[in-house]
Amino acid sequence: MNEQQSLRTAGRMTDEVLGVLHARIVDGTLPPGRKVGIEAIAREFGISRTPVREAVLKLESLGLVDRLPYRGSVVAAISEEDLSEVAALRVVLEGLAAELGTPRLTKPDLVRMRAVLAELDSAADEPDYALGRFNALNREFHRTIYAAAGSPVLLRLIDQLAAEADRLRLRGDVRGSGADTHHREILAACERRDAVAVADHTRRHIAQLVRSRHHGTEPDLLSRVLGPDLHLSPEGAPER
């Protein structure tokens, strides 16, 4: 095997380990505070420590793993402050991506979005719905719009927040979050090519998870980002 092939193989191993660890953190298999032991993971996968170490470094850059004195790498904790900050950043970035992407959606994009909503409906009664099925389909639905914006940097920033959003979402009941209603409002606005409405519905969709955990009020940071025109009523509809 030449040097270039060796590098590609090492890169694939890093990506594979990253994908598995990422999924375990998001679905709670690796809970906050759990040690991420490089040697143990290397033994599990039957590989050297180097690609595992690189995968863990990438998880640190995503904020999913912390490096602590005397303990090494552990799964990062989740706090209410994290919930508010991640949601506030997503409101800004995903609202912008939704507004930019809506006019550029293709007919196949809309067909796929309708199909994703049908999959969400059919999966709603599955016992592990909130542990991965919802997250994967929800991300595909929204990412279709964001990818159409044609901004790789914006999409990369949104993707970096996605794992935190998925972990935080596991702490609430997605079935009672109003997500299905929001999704249909977003799709209807996309079909009308109403970019402003898509952005507004997207921002409220993101904010609703946080609001439901704070008994009817948004944390200060999220409230500032939403502004006076996008505060939520008790039912999740906009107050204007």
N, C-alpha and C positions, 0 to 999 in steps of 0.2 A: 504493500500500500504506500503510495507516495504521500508527500507532506500535505498537499492540497486535499487529497481524499481523507487523510487522517483528520484534518481540521473540520471538514464537512461532517464526518462521523461524530466528532466530539461535539459539534454544534447541535446535531440532531439529538444526541443523548441529553445535552443540557435542556433543550426544548421539551423533550419527553418528561424529564424529571420535573421541570418547571410546571408543565401542564398538570401532572398528577398532584404535586404539592399544592398548587393553586386551587385545584378542585377540592382537595381535602380541607383546606383552610376555609374556603367559601361555604362548604356544606356542613362545617362543624366537626368533621372527623378529627381534625387537628384543632382543638379549642384554644382560645386565648390563654397564654401562659405556658402552653405545652412546648417542651424543648424540641427543636428541630436538629436532631443529631446527624451530622454529616456522615460519620462512619457507619452508623446504623442504616441510613438510607442507601449508602453505597453498597452495603452488603445485601440489602433487600433487592436492589436492581441488578446486582452482580456486575457493578462497574467501578471504576476508580473514583476517588474522592473529588477529583478536579471538576468534572461536569456538575456534580452535586453542589459543590461550593459555589460555582458560578450561578446555578439556579437559585440558591439561597440568597446570593447577593442581589439578584434581580428581584426577588421577593422583598428584600429590604428596601430597594429603590421604589417599590410600589407601596410601601408602608404596611405590608402584611406581616413582616417579620421585624423584630427588634433585636439588636445585639446588646446583651446585658453583661456587666462585669461579673466574673466568676460563674456565669451560667451559660454563656455563649448565645446562640440564636434561639429565640423563642417566638411563638406566634403572638403578634401584637394584640393588645387589649382593645376592646371597643368601648367607647364612652359616649355619653349624651352629647358632649362637645364635638366628638367626631361626627356623629349623626347630623348635627346642625351644620358643621362646616362643609362636609361632603355634599349635603343637599344644597347649600347655598351656592357652591361652585358649580354643581350640576345645573341648577336653575339658570345660571348665567350662560354657561357653555352650551348646554343642550338646547336652550331656548334660541340661542344664536344659530346653532347648526340646523335646527328645525326650520327657522325662517329662511335660511339660505338654501336649504335642500329642497323644500317643497316645490318651488317652480321648476325644478330640474328632475323631478320624479318621472319615470317612464311608466308606460302601461304594464310591463312585466313587474315593475316594482310594486305597483298597486295590487296586482294579482297576488303577489307573494304576501303582501301585508294582510290581505283578506284571508289567505290560507293560514297564516300564523294565528289570526284571531280564532279561526275555526279549530285549530289545534289546541289553543288555550281553553276554549269552551269544552272540548272533549276530554281534556286532561284535568279539569277542575276538581273532580271527585277522587283523583288518585291520592293515596295516603302520603306520598312523598312530593306532592305538587310544589310546595314551597321550598323544597330542598334542592331543587335544580331544574326541574321541568319549567316552572314559571320563569325562573331567571334566564334560562337559555332562550326561550321563546320571546320573552319581553325584550331582551336585548336585541334579538334579530329584528323584531318589529320596529323598534326605534332606530336601530343602526341603519336600516334601509334608508330612512330619511336623511340621517346625518351623513352617510357616505355620499349621497347625491349632492351634498354641498360642495364637494370637490376641494376640500381643504384637509390635506393629510395631517397637518399640525394640529388642527382643531380636533380631528377624529382621534388622533393619538392621545391627546389630553383627556378626552371623554373616556377612552378605553382605560386609561390609567385609574380613573375613578370608579370604573364599573365593578371591580372586585370588592371594593369597600362598600359600594351600594348594595351588592348582592349579600354580603355578610350582614349588613345592617338590616336588610329586608327580612332576613330569617327570624328576626326578633319580633316581628309583627305578623298579623294574620292577613296575608295578601288577599284572601277571599273577601274580607270585609273592608278592603282599602278603597273600593271604588275604581280599581284599576280597569275593570272590564268596561265601565262606562266611559272612562277617560280614553281608552283605546279606540272606542267607536267614535267618539267625538273627534279624535285626531285623524282617524281614517276618513271620516266624512269631510273634514276641512281639507285634507290632502286631495281628495277627489274634486273639490271645488277650486283647488289651487289657491286657497286662502292662507297665505303664509303667516299672516299676523295671528289668525285664529289657531293655527297649528302650534305656533310658538307659545301662545297663551295657555292652551290646553296642556301642552307639554310641561310648562312651568308648574301649573297647578297639580298635575299628575305626580311630579317629583315631590312637591311640597306636602302633599296629602299624607304620605307616610310619616313624616316628621310631626305634622300637626296631630295625627291620631295618637302619637305617643306623648303628646304634651297637653292632652285634655282640652283641646279647643283653641290653643294659642300657639303661635310660632315663636321659637327662640329669637332673640334680638337680631342675630346676624341674618337669619333667614327672612325675618320681617323686613329688614332694611333692603335686602335684595329684591323681595317681591314688590315693595313699594305700595303706595295707597291704592293702586288700581288692580292689584291682584291678591288682596287678602281673601281668605276663604270663609265662606259661610259654614255653619255647622253641617250642612249636607255636602259640602265640598264644591258647591257652585261659587262662581266669583262674586264678590261684593264690589259694586262699582258706584 
